[in-house]
Amino acid sequence: GNIAIDAAVSQIEGVYIANGTISTGESDTKFIGEGTFVGWGGVNLQRDFEGTRNNTEPVEVFRYRPDFKLNLPGFLKRPTIEWQEVAP
């Protein structure tokens, strides 16, 4: 499905994976996302400061957090696909 972040939310942290799209919500509030954000259908950056402030400051900031990957539970670190060679 999709992940829609409410316009009132200004900061989130975590690993977010959507089969559809990730949308940040229409707002003039700065958004900070820390972690991993994957939208297989795309990522919609919808926030806007409405004015010249857009020229000097980002309204949406994404920070990669490698500590989230390092601290994943063991069952999420293992691949879910197993390959096996078979005789022709």
Biopython code that builds the backbone (N, CA, C, O; Angstrom):
import numpy as np
from Bio.PDB.StructureBuilder import StructureBuilder

atoms = [
    (1, "GLY", "N", (0.806, -1.181, 0.000)),
    (1, "GLY", "CA", (0.000, 0.000, 0.000)),
    (1, "GLY", "C", (0.851, 1.246, 0.000)),
    (1, "GLY", "O", (2.039, 1.213, -0.321)),
    (2, "ASN", "N", (0.231, 2.331, 0.361)),
    (2, "ASN", "CA", (0.871, 3.641, 0.400)),
    (2, "ASN", "C", (1.119, 4.057, 1.839)),
    (2, "ASN", "O", (0.470, 3.565, 2.763)),
    (3, "ILE", "N", (2.061, 4.963, 2.018)),
    (3, "ILE", "CA", (2.296, 5.583, 3.312)),
    (3, "ILE", "C", (2.043, 7.072, 3.152)),
    (3, "ILE", "O", (2.710, 7.739, 2.362)),
    (4, "ALA", "N", (1.079, 7.593, 3.902)),
    (4, "ALA", "CA", (0.749, 9.019, 3.860)),
    (4, "ALA", "C", (1.082, 9.621, 5.227)),
    (4, "ALA", "O", (0.489, 9.253, 6.240)),
    (5, "ILE", "N", (2.024, 10.535, 5.238)),
    (5, "ILE", "CA", (2.434, 11.199, 6.472)),
    (5, "ILE", "C", (1.540, 12.416, 6.669)),
    (5, "ILE", "O", (1.405, 13.244, 5.767)),
    (6, "ASP", "N", (0.938, 12.525, 7.829)),
    (6, "ASP", "CA", (0.038, 13.636, 8.114)),
    (6, "ASP", "C", (0.784, 14.964, 8.035)),
    (6, "ASP", "O", (1.951, 15.049, 8.417)),
    (7, "ALA", "N", (0.116, 15.988, 7.544)),
    (7, "ALA", "CA", (0.734, 17.314, 7.384)),
    (7, "ALA", "C", (1.185, 17.912, 8.713)),
    (7, "ALA", "O", (2.084, 18.754, 8.725)),
    (8, "ALA", "N", (0.591, 17.505, 9.825)),
    (8, "ALA", "CA", (0.965, 18.036, 11.134)),
    (8, "ALA", "C", (2.244, 17.400, 11.685)),
    (8, "ALA", "O", (2.825, 17.914, 12.641)),
    (9, "VAL", "N", (2.681, 16.299, 11.096)),
    (9, "VAL", "CA", (3.884, 15.602, 11.556)),
    (9, "VAL", "C", (5.114, 16.325, 11.031)),
    (9, "VAL", "O", (5.227, 16.590, 9.834)),
    (10, "SER", "N", (6.046, 16.647, 11.945)),
    (10, "SER", "CA", (7.243, 17.367, 11.515)),
    (10, "SER", "C", (8.496, 16.498, 11.527)),
    (10, "SER", "O", (9.489, 16.858, 10.895)),
    (11, "GLN", "N", (8.479, 15.353, 12.236)),
    (11, "GLN", "CA", (9.659, 14.498, 12.280)),
    (11, "GLN", "C", (9.248, 13.053, 12.541)),
    (11, "GLN", "O", (8.409, 12.779, 13.398)),
    (12, "ILE", "N", (9.858, 12.126, 11.782)),
    (12, "ILE", "CA", (9.664, 10.702, 12.019)),
    (12, "ILE", "C", (11.011, 9.996, 11.858)),
    (12, "ILE", "O", (11.905, 10.474, 11.159)),
    (13, "GLU", "N", (11.129, 8.850, 12.521)),
    (13, "GLU", "CA", (12.333, 8.034, 12.448)),
    (13, "GLU", "C", (11.928, 6.591, 12.238)),
    (13, "GLU", "O", (10.923, 6.140, 12.787)),
    (14, "GLY", "N", (12.705, 5.859, 11.444)),
    (14, "GLY", "CA", (12.432, 4.447, 11.269)),
    (14, "GLY", "C", (12.746, 3.976, 9.873)),
    (14, "GLY", "O", (13.378, 4.677, 9.083)),
    (15, "VAL", "N", (12.289, 2.767, 9.585)),
    (15, "VAL", "CA", (12.446, 2.161, 8.266)),
    (15, "VAL", "C", (11.046, 2.046, 7.682)),
    (15, "VAL", "O", (10.202, 1.327, 8.215)),
    (16, "TYR", "N", (10.800, 2.758, 6.583)),
    (16, "TYR", "CA", (9.475, 2.806, 5.959)),
    (16, "TYR", "C", (9.584, 2.294, 4.537)),
    (16, "TYR", "O", (10.319, 2.852, 3.722)),
    (17, "ILE", "N", (8.847, 1.224, 4.239)),
    (17, "ILE", "CA", (8.852, 0.622, 2.905)),
    (17, "ILE", "C", (7.409, 0.482, 2.448)),
    (17, "ILE", "O", (6.593, -0.152, 3.117)),
    (18, "ALA", "N", (7.102, 1.082, 1.299)),
    (18, "ALA", "CA", (5.743, 1.033, 0.755)),
    (18, "ALA", "C", (5.773, 0.399, -0.624)),
    (18, "ALA", "O", (6.644, 0.709, -1.437)),
    (19, "ASN", "N", (4.823, -0.489, -0.889)),
    (19, "ASN", "CA", (4.696, -1.035, -2.240)),
    (19, "ASN", "C", (4.220, 0.039, -3.210)),
    (19, "ASN", "O", (4.497, -0.032, -4.407)),
    (20, "GLY", "N", (3.508, 1.026, -2.694)),
    (20, "GLY", "CA", (3.027, 2.140, -3.496)),
    (20, "GLY", "C", (3.921, 3.352, -3.320)),
    (20, "GLY", "O", (5.117, 3.303, -3.608)),
    (21, "THR", "N", (3.326, 4.451, -2.840)),
    (21, "THR", "CA", (4.070, 5.701, -2.698)),
    (21, "THR", "C", (4.156, 6.136, -1.237)),
    (21, "THR", "O", (3.351, 5.732, -0.398)),
    (22, "ILE", "N", (5.151, 6.968, -0.962)),
    (22, "ILE", "CA", (5.275, 7.652, 0.322)),
    (22, "ILE", "C", (5.017, 9.124, 0.049)),
    (22, "ILE", "O", (5.672, 9.722, -0.805)),
    (23, "SER", "N", (4.066, 9.713, 0.767)),
    (23, "SER", "CA", (3.721, 11.127, 0.600)),
    (23, "SER", "C", (3.964, 11.865, 1.906)),
    (23, "SER", "O", (3.599, 11.380, 2.977)),
    (24, "THR", "N", (4.583, 13.044, 1.818)),
    (24, "THR", "CA", (4.945, 13.783, 3.027)),
    (24, "THR", "C", (3.841, 14.696, 3.538)),
    (24, "THR", "O", (3.982, 15.251, 4.627)),
    (25, "GLY", "N", (2.760, 14.875, 2.811)),
    (25, "GLY", "CA", (1.642, 15.700, 3.269)),
    (25, "GLY", "C", (1.835, 17.160, 2.918)),
    (25, "GLY", "O", (2.932, 17.697, 3.072)),
    (26, "GLU", "N", (0.785, 17.806, 2.450)),
    (26, "GLU", "CA", (0.857, 19.215, 2.056)),
    (26, "GLU", "C", (0.846, 20.097, 3.291)),
    (26, "GLU", "O", (-0.113, 20.090, 4.062)),
    (27, "SER", "N", (1.928, 20.862, 3.475)),
    (27, "SER", "CA", (2.063, 21.710, 4.658)),
    (27, "SER", "C", (3.167, 22.728, 4.420)),
    (27, "SER", "O", (3.978, 22.576, 3.506)),
    (28, "ASP", "N", (3.192, 23.767, 5.250)),
    (28, "ASP", "CA", (4.307, 24.718, 5.205)),
    (28, "ASP", "C", (5.235, 24.510, 6.401)),
    (28, "ASP", "O", (6.045, 25.379, 6.724)),
    (29, "THR", "N", (5.110, 23.348, 7.059)),
    (29, "THR", "CA", (5.946, 22.970, 8.195)),
    (29, "THR", "C", (7.114, 22.123, 7.705)),
    (29, "THR", "O", (6.928, 21.229, 6.878)),
    (30, "LYS", "N", (8.312, 22.396, 8.208)),
    (30, "LYS", "CA", (9.494, 21.621, 7.830)),
    (30, "LYS", "C", (9.330, 20.172, 8.267)),
    (30, "LYS", "O", (8.861, 19.894, 9.371)),
    (31, "PHE", "N", (9.722, 19.251, 7.388)),
    (31, "PHE", "CA", (9.635, 17.824, 7.660)),
    (31, "PHE", "C", (11.048, 17.246, 7.724)),
    (31, "PHE", "O", (11.868, 17.509, 6.845)),
    (32, "ILE", "N", (11.334, 16.455, 8.770)),
    (32, "ILE", "CA", (12.618, 15.773, 8.906)),
    (32, "ILE", "C", (12.338, 14.281, 9.041)),
    (32, "ILE", "O", (11.659, 13.848, 9.972)),
    (33, "GLY", "N", (12.861, 13.509, 8.110)),
    (33, "GLY", "CA", (12.725, 12.058, 8.136)),
    (33, "GLY", "C", (14.088, 11.422, 8.346)),
    (33, "GLY", "O", (15.015, 11.651, 7.569)),
    (34, "GLU", "N", (14.207, 10.627, 9.394)),
    (34, "GLU", "CA", (15.480, 9.964, 9.691)),
    (34, "GLU", "C", (15.302, 8.465, 9.566)),
    (34, "GLU", "O", (14.400, 7.891, 10.177)),
    (35, "GLY", "N", (16.163, 7.821, 8.771)),
    (35, "GLY", "CA", (16.082, 6.384, 8.584)),
    (35, "GLY", "C", (16.134, 6.029, 7.119)),
    (35, "GLY", "O", (16.883, 6.623, 6.344)),
    (36, "THR", "N", (15.323, 5.045, 6.747)),
    (36, "THR", "CA", (15.256, 4.575, 5.369)),
    (36, "THR", "C", (13.824, 4.726, 4.874)),
    (36, "THR", "O", (12.881, 4.289, 5.534)),
    (37, "PHE", "N", (13.667, 5.345, 3.710)),
    (37, "PHE", "CA", (12.358, 5.574, 3.118)),
    (37, "PHE", "C", (12.365, 5.024, 1.699)),
    (37, "PHE", "O", (13.080, 5.533, 0.836)),
    (38, "VAL", "N", (11.565, 3.976, 1.454)),
    (38, "VAL", "CA", (11.501, 3.353, 0.134)),
    (38, "VAL", "C", (10.051, 3.342, -0.312)),
    (38, "VAL", "O", (9.196, 2.742, 0.340)),
    (39, "GLY", "N", (9.782, 3.994, -1.405)),
    (39, "GLY", "CA", (8.463, 3.956, -2.031)),
    (39, "GLY", "C", (8.628, 3.349, -3.413)),
    (39, "GLY", "O", (9.087, 4.025, -4.334)),
    (40, "TRP", "N", (8.255, 2.070, -3.574)),
    (40, "TRP", "CA", (8.461, 1.404, -4.862)),
    (40, "TRP", "C", (7.670, 2.085, -5.968)),
    (40, "TRP", "O", (8.033, 1.986, -7.140)),
    (41, "GLY", "N", (6.587, 2.780, -5.608)),
    (41, "GLY", "CA", (5.807, 3.523, -6.592)),
    (41, "GLY", "C", (6.205, 4.988, -6.669)),
    (41, "GLY", "O", (5.671, 5.731, -7.492)),
    (42, "GLY", "N", (7.134, 5.412, -5.825)),
    (42, "GLY", "CA", (7.606, 6.797, -5.843)),
    (42, "GLY", "C", (7.501, 7.445, -4.471)),
    (42, "GLY", "O", (6.915, 6.893, -3.540)),
    (43, "VAL", "N", (8.081, 8.619, -4.376)),
    (43, "VAL", "CA", (8.027, 9.426, -3.157)),
    (43, "VAL", "C", (7.519, 10.811, -3.557)),
    (43, "VAL", "O", (8.116, 11.473, -4.405)),
    (44, "ASN", "N", (6.420, 11.244, -2.945)),
    (44, "ASN", "CA", (5.833, 12.547, -3.240)),
    (44, "ASN", "C", (6.248, 13.556, -2.179)),
    (44, "ASN", "O", (5.810, 13.475, -1.031)),
    (45, "LEU", "N", (7.092, 14.503, -2.563)),
    (45, "LEU", "CA", (7.506, 15.572, -1.657)),
    (45, "LEU", "C", (6.519, 16.722, -1.852)),
    (45, "LEU", "O", (6.557, 17.415, -2.868)),
    (46, "GLN", "N", (5.643, 16.918, -0.878)),
    (46, "GLN", "CA", (4.510, 17.827, -1.056)),
    (46, "GLN", "C", (4.609, 19.115, -0.254)),
    (46, "GLN", "O", (3.755, 19.988, -0.410)),
    (47, "ARG", "N", (5.605, 19.266, 0.588)),
    (47, "ARG", "CA", (5.662, 20.444, 1.463)),
    (47, "ARG", "C", (6.267, 21.639, 0.745)),
    (47, "ARG", "O", (7.085, 21.494, -0.163)),
    (48, "ASP", "N", (5.839, 22.840, 1.178)),
    (48, "ASP", "CA", (6.258, 24.078, 0.527)),
    (48, "ASP", "C", (6.202, 25.214, 1.540)),
    (48, "ASP", "O", (5.188, 25.400, 2.212)),
    (49, "PHE", "N", (7.290, 25.975, 1.652)),
    (49, "PHE", "CA", (7.302, 27.122, 2.566)),
    (49, "PHE", "C", (6.504, 28.309, 2.032)),
    (49, "PHE", "O", (6.210, 29.233, 2.791)),
    (50, "GLU", "N", (6.151, 28.312, 0.763)),
    (50, "GLU", "CA", (5.381, 29.394, 0.135)),
    (50, "GLU", "C", (6.071, 30.737, 0.275)),
    (50, "GLU", "O", (5.681, 31.566, 1.098)),
    (51, "GLY", "N", (7.086, 30.944, -0.524)),
    (51, "GLY", "CA", (7.790, 32.223, -0.507)),
    (51, "GLY", "C", (9.261, 32.038, -0.819)),
    (51, "GLY", "O", (9.688, 30.980, -1.281)),
    (52, "THR", "N", (10.023, 33.078, -0.560)),
    (52, "THR", "CA", (11.450, 33.040, -0.882)),
    (52, "THR", "C", (12.236, 32.141, 0.058)),
    (52, "THR", "O", (13.386, 31.810, -0.233)),
    (53, "ARG", "N", (11.651, 31.743, 1.168)),
    (53, "ARG", "CA", (12.337, 30.840, 2.097)),
    (53, "ARG", "C", (12.691, 29.515, 1.405)),
    (53, "ARG", "O", (13.652, 28.853, 1.798)),
    (54, "ASN", "N", (11.928, 29.128, 0.388)),
    (54, "ASN", "CA", (12.221, 27.911, -0.376)),
    (54, "ASN", "C", (13.585, 27.984, -1.048)),
    (54, "ASN", "O", (14.205, 26.950, -1.298)),
    (55, "ASN", "N", (14.064, 29.194, -1.345)),
    (55, "ASN", "CA", (15.339, 29.366, -2.036)),
    (55, "ASN", "C", (16.540, 29.186, -1.122)),
    (55, "ASN", "O", (17.650, 28.970, -1.609)),
    (56, "THR", "N", (16.351, 29.269, 0.181)),
    (56, "THR", "CA", (17.483, 29.247, 1.110)),
    (56, "THR", "C", (17.464, 28.095, 2.105)),
    (56, "THR", "O", (18.481, 27.821, 2.743)),
    (57, "GLU", "N", (16.338, 27.418, 2.248)),
    (57, "GLU", "CA", (16.212, 26.381, 3.268)),
    (57, "GLU", "C", (15.352, 25.230, 2.757)),
    (57, "GLU", "O", (14.286, 25.468, 2.189)),
    (58, "PRO", "N", (15.797, 23.980, 2.950)),
    (58, "PRO", "CA", (14.965, 22.853, 2.502)),
    (58, "PRO", "C", (13.748, 22.671, 3.405)),
    (58, "PRO", "O", (13.843, 22.809, 4.624)),
    (59, "VAL", "N", (12.625, 22.366, 2.805)),
    (59, "VAL", "CA", (11.411, 22.136, 3.593)),
    (59, "VAL", "C", (11.295, 20.663, 3.982)),
    (59, "VAL", "O", (10.599, 20.329, 4.941)),
    (60, "GLU", "N", (11.973, 19.785, 3.246)),
    (60, "GLU", "CA", (11.983, 18.354, 3.550)),
    (60, "GLU", "C", (13.427, 17.872, 3.608)),
    (60, "GLU", "O", (14.192, 18.050, 2.661)),
    (61, "VAL", "N", (13.788, 17.258, 4.732)),
    (61, "VAL", "CA", (15.156, 16.787, 4.954)),
    (61, "VAL", "C", (15.099, 15.299, 5.285)),
    (61, "VAL", "O", (14.320, 14.873, 6.138)),
    (62, "PHE", "N", (15.928, 14.517, 4.608)),
    (62, "PHE", "CA", (16.032, 13.081, 4.882)),
    (62, "PHE", "C", (17.458, 12.776, 5.307)),
    (62, "PHE", "O", (18.415, 13.155, 4.631)),
    (63, "ARG", "N", (17.589, 12.089, 6.431)),
    (63, "ARG", "CA", (18.899, 11.712, 6.960)),
    (63, "ARG", "C", (18.968, 10.192, 7.053)),
    (63, "ARG", "O", (18.107, 9.553, 7.657)),
    (64, "TYR", "N", (20.001, 9.632, 6.447)),
    (64, "TYR", "CA", (20.206, 8.186, 6.506)),
    (64, "TYR", "C", (20.706, 7.815, 7.892)),
    (64, "TYR", "O", (21.604, 8.465, 8.426)),
    (65, "ARG", "N", (20.127, 6.773, 8.476)),
    (65, "ARG", "CA", (20.506, 6.324, 9.822)),
    (65, "ARG", "C", (20.968, 4.871, 9.743)),
    (65, "ARG", "O", (20.143, 3.965, 9.861)),
    (66, "PRO", "N", (22.275, 4.623, 9.546)),
    (66, "PRO", "CA", (22.755, 3.250, 9.448)),
    (66, "PRO", "C", (22.554, 2.447, 10.730)),
    (66, "PRO", "O", (22.543, 1.217, 10.687)),
    (67, "ASP", "N", (22.394, 3.122, 11.871)),
    (67, "ASP", "CA", (22.180, 2.395, 13.126)),
    (67, "ASP", "C", (20.865, 1.621, 13.113)),
    (67, "ASP", "O", (20.744, 0.610, 13.805)),
    (68, "PHE", "N", (19.879, 2.075, 12.340)),
    (68, "PHE", "CA", (18.627, 1.323, 12.239)),
    (68, "PHE", "C", (18.866, -0.029, 11.575)),
    (68, "PHE", "O", (18.299, -1.037, 11.994)),
    (69, "LYS", "N", (19.700, -0.052, 10.545)),
    (69, "LYS", "CA", (19.994, -1.304, 9.851)),
    (69, "LYS", "C", (20.800, -2.240, 10.750)),
    (69, "LYS", "O", (20.560, -3.447, 10.772)),
    (70, "LEU", "N", (21.743, -1.687, 11.478)),
    (70, "LEU", "CA", (22.572, -2.508, 12.354)),
    (70, "LEU", "C", (21.780, -3.124, 13.505)),
    (70, "LEU", "O", (22.125, -4.207, 13.977)),
    (71, "ASN", "N", (20.733, -2.455, 13.958)),
    (71, "ASN", "CA", (19.959, -2.909, 15.110)),
    (71, "ASN", "C", (18.663, -3.629, 14.745)),
    (71, "ASN", "O", (17.799, -3.815, 15.601)),
    (72, "LEU", "N", (18.518, -4.032, 13.488)),
    (72, "LEU", "CA", (17.326, -4.771, 13.081)),
    (72, "LEU", "C", (17.253, -6.106, 13.804)),
    (72, "LEU", "O", (18.288, -6.697, 14.111)),
    (73, "PRO", "N", (16.049, -6.592, 14.081)),
    (73, "PRO", "CA", (15.923, -7.940, 14.635)),
    (73, "PRO", "C", (16.482, -8.966, 13.654)),
    (73, "PRO", "O", (16.449, -8.752, 12.443)),
    (74, "GLY", "N", (16.989, -10.067, 14.170)),
    (74, "GLY", "CA", (17.632, -11.090, 13.359)),
    (74, "GLY", "C", (16.795, -11.610, 12.206)),
    (74, "GLY", "O", (17.326, -11.847, 11.121)),
    (75, "PHE", "N", (15.478, -11.798, 12.419)),
    (75, "PHE", "CA", (14.638, -12.368, 11.362)),
    (75, "PHE", "C", (14.491, -11.418, 10.173)),
    (75, "PHE", "O", (14.171, -11.864, 9.071)),
    (76, "LEU", "N", (14.719, -10.118, 10.375)),
    (76, "LEU", "CA", (14.658, -9.176, 9.259)),
    (76, "LEU", "C", (15.980, -9.088, 8.503)),
    (76, "LEU", "O", (16.011, -8.581, 7.382)),
    (77, "LYS", "N", (17.059, -9.567, 9.086)),
    (77, "LYS", "CA", (18.365, -9.516, 8.430)),
    (77, "LYS", "C", (18.582, -10.686, 7.476)),
    (77, "LYS", "O", (19.437, -10.616, 6.593)),
    (78, "ARG", "N", (17.819, -11.754, 7.648)),
    (78, "ARG", "CA", (17.975, -12.932, 6.791)),
    (78, "ARG", "C", (17.191, -12.763, 5.501)),
    (78, "ARG", "O", (16.088, -12.217, 5.516)),
    (79, "PRO", "N", (17.744, -13.224, 4.385)),
    (79, "PRO", "CA", (16.980, -13.155, 3.137)),
    (79, "PRO", "C", (15.789, -14.114, 3.195)),
    (79, "PRO", "O", (15.869, -15.177, 3.810)),
    (80, "THR", "N", (14.709, -13.738, 2.564)),
    (80, "THR", "CA", (13.503, -14.582, 2.564)),
    (80, "THR", "C", (13.484, -15.530, 1.360)),
    (80, "THR", "O", (12.599, -16.378, 1.254)),
    (81, "ILE", "N", (14.451, -15.389, 0.462)),
    (81, "ILE", "CA", (14.519, -16.233, -0.728)),
    (81, "ILE", "C", (15.708, -17.174, -0.588)),
    (81, "ILE", "O", (16.816, -16.746, -0.265)),
    (82, "GLU", "N", (15.469, -18.453, -0.832)),
    (82, "GLU", "CA", (16.549, -19.421, -0.818)),
    (82, "GLU", "C", (16.728, -19.989, -2.226)),
    (82, "GLU", "O", (15.757, -20.374, -2.878)),
    (83, "TRP", "N", (17.968, -20.037, -2.682)),
    (83, "TRP", "CA", (18.285, -20.554, -4.008)),
    (83, "TRP", "C", (18.873, -21.955, -3.846)),
    (83, "TRP", "O", (19.662, -22.218, -2.938)),
    (84, "GLN", "N", (18.471, -22.833, -4.738)),
    (84, "GLN", "CA", (19.011, -24.186, -4.719)),
    (84, "GLN", "C", (19.209, -24.626, -6.153)),
    (84, "GLN", "O", (18.312, -24.508, -6.988)),
    (85, "GLU", "N", (20.403, -25.136, -6.427)),
    (85, "GLU", "CA", (20.693, -25.622, -7.766)),
    (85, "GLU", "C", (20.094, -27.010, -7.923)),
    (85, "GLU", "O", (20.229, -27.852, -7.036)),
    (86, "VAL", "N", (19.436, -27.250, -9.044)),
    (86, "VAL", "CA", (18.848, -28.560, -9.324)),
    (86, "VAL", "C", (19.449, -29.131, -10.601)),
    (86, "VAL", "O", (19.868, -28.389, -11.489)),
    (87, "ALA", "N", (19.486, -30.414, -10.679)),
    (87, "ALA", "CA", (20.026, -31.079, -11.873)),
    (87, "ALA", "C", (19.068, -30.880, -13.042)),
    (87, "ALA", "O", (17.851, -30.926, -12.865)),
    (88, "PRO", "N", (19.622, -30.656, -14.246)),
    (88, "PRO", "CA", (18.737, -30.454, -15.424)),
    (88, "PRO", "C", (18.060, -31.725, -15.876)),
    (88, "PRO", "O", (17.298, -31.707, -16.842)),
]
sb = StructureBuilder()
sb.init_structure("model")
sb.init_model(0)
sb.init_chain("A")
sb.init_seg("    ")
for serial, (resi, resn, name, xyz) in enumerate(atoms, 1):
    if name == "N":
        sb.init_residue(resn, " ", resi, " ")
    sb.init_atom(name, np.array(xyz, "f"), 0.0, 1.0, " ", f" {name:<3s}", serial, name[0])
structure = sb.get_structure()
